[in-house]
Amino acid sequence: MVPDLSHHVRALRRRLRLSQDEFAERCGLDRTVITHIESGRNRASSAATQQALARGAGLTVEQLAAYFAKPAPAAGADKWRRPRKNAA
């Protein structure tokens, strides 16, 4: 896997239209792990973390590795935002 996955993981999570909490729950990880990966503080280099990320994305580890092998999206290129709920 490539050393810096921060932009890849963020883009993948947003592509799935999941919050960090939702993605972490699907992966079986704590939200802080996802936050640290996306911020570059954690490289997600352990096999267990990679398996968890693949599981959360509904991919095999091989498919996840192929996704990560592509050039990283530019920072901010994944600007999808969840619509705000109307305050009632």
C-alpha positions as CSV (number, residue, x, y, z in Angstrom):
1,M,0.0,0.0,0.0
2,V,1.1,3.6,-0.5
3,P,2.4,5.4,2.6
4,D,0.0,8.3,2.6
5,L,-3.6,7.2,2.5
6,S,-5.2,10.3,4.1
7,H,-6.8,11.7,0.9
8,H,-7.7,8.2,-0.4
9,V,-9.5,7.2,2.8
10,R,-11.4,10.5,3.0
11,A,-12.4,10.3,-0.7
12,L,-13.5,6.7,-0.3
13,R,-15.6,7.5,2.8
14,R,-17.2,10.5,1.1
15,R,-17.9,8.6,-2.0
16,L,-19.8,6.2,0.2
17,R,-21.6,9.2,1.7
18,L,-20.7,8.2,5.2
19,S,-19.7,10.3,8.2
20,Q,-16.5,9.4,10.0
21,D,-18.7,7.9,12.7
22,E,-20.7,5.8,10.2
23,F,-17.6,4.6,8.4
24,A,-15.8,3.8,11.6
25,E,-18.8,1.7,12.8
26,R,-19.0,-0.2,9.5
27,C,-15.2,-0.8,9.7
28,G,-15.4,-1.9,13.4
29,L,-12.9,0.8,14.3
30,D,-13.1,3.8,16.6
31,R,-13.9,7.1,14.9
32,T,-10.5,8.5,16.1
33,V,-8.7,5.9,14.0
34,I,-10.5,7.2,10.9
35,T,-9.8,10.8,11.9
36,H,-6.1,10.0,12.4
37,I,-5.9,8.2,9.1
38,E,-7.6,11.0,7.2
39,S,-5.4,13.7,8.9
40,G,-2.2,11.7,8.1
41,R,-1.4,11.0,11.8
42,N,-1.9,7.2,11.2
43,R,-0.8,5.5,8.0
44,A,-3.2,2.5,8.3
45,S,-0.3,0.2,7.6
46,S,-1.4,-2.8,9.7
47,A,-3.1,-5.6,7.9
48,A,-5.9,-5.6,10.5
49,T,-6.6,-1.9,9.8
50,Q,-6.5,-2.4,6.0
51,Q,-8.9,-5.4,6.4
52,A,-11.2,-3.2,8.5
53,L,-11.2,-0.4,5.9
54,A,-12.0,-2.9,3.2
55,R,-14.8,-4.4,5.1
56,G,-16.3,-1.0,5.9
57,A,-16.1,0.0,2.2
58,G,-17.6,-3.3,1.1
59,L,-14.5,-4.3,-0.8
60,T,-11.9,-7.0,-0.7
61,V,-8.4,-6.1,0.6
62,E,-7.2,-6.5,-3.0
63,Q,-9.9,-4.1,-4.3
64,L,-9.0,-1.6,-1.6
65,A,-5.2,-1.9,-2.5
66,A,-6.1,-1.3,-6.2
67,Y,-8.1,1.8,-5.2
68,F,-5.2,3.1,-3.1
69,A,-2.7,2.4,-5.9
70,K,-4.4,5.1,-8.0
71,P,-3.2,8.6,-7.7
72,A,-4.5,10.3,-4.6
73,P,-7.3,12.8,-5.2
74,A,-6.2,16.4,-4.7
75,A,-6.9,17.8,-1.3
76,G,-10.4,19.3,-1.4
77,A,-11.4,17.5,-4.6
78,D,-13.9,15.4,-2.6
79,K,-16.0,18.3,-1.4
80,W,-19.2,16.4,-1.1
81,R,-21.1,17.7,1.9
82,R,-24.1,16.2,3.6
83,P,-27.0,18.6,3.4
84,R,-27.8,20.3,6.6
85,K,-30.9,19.3,8.4
86,N,-33.5,22.1,8.8
87,A,-33.6,23.4,12.3
88,A,-37.2,23.0,13.5
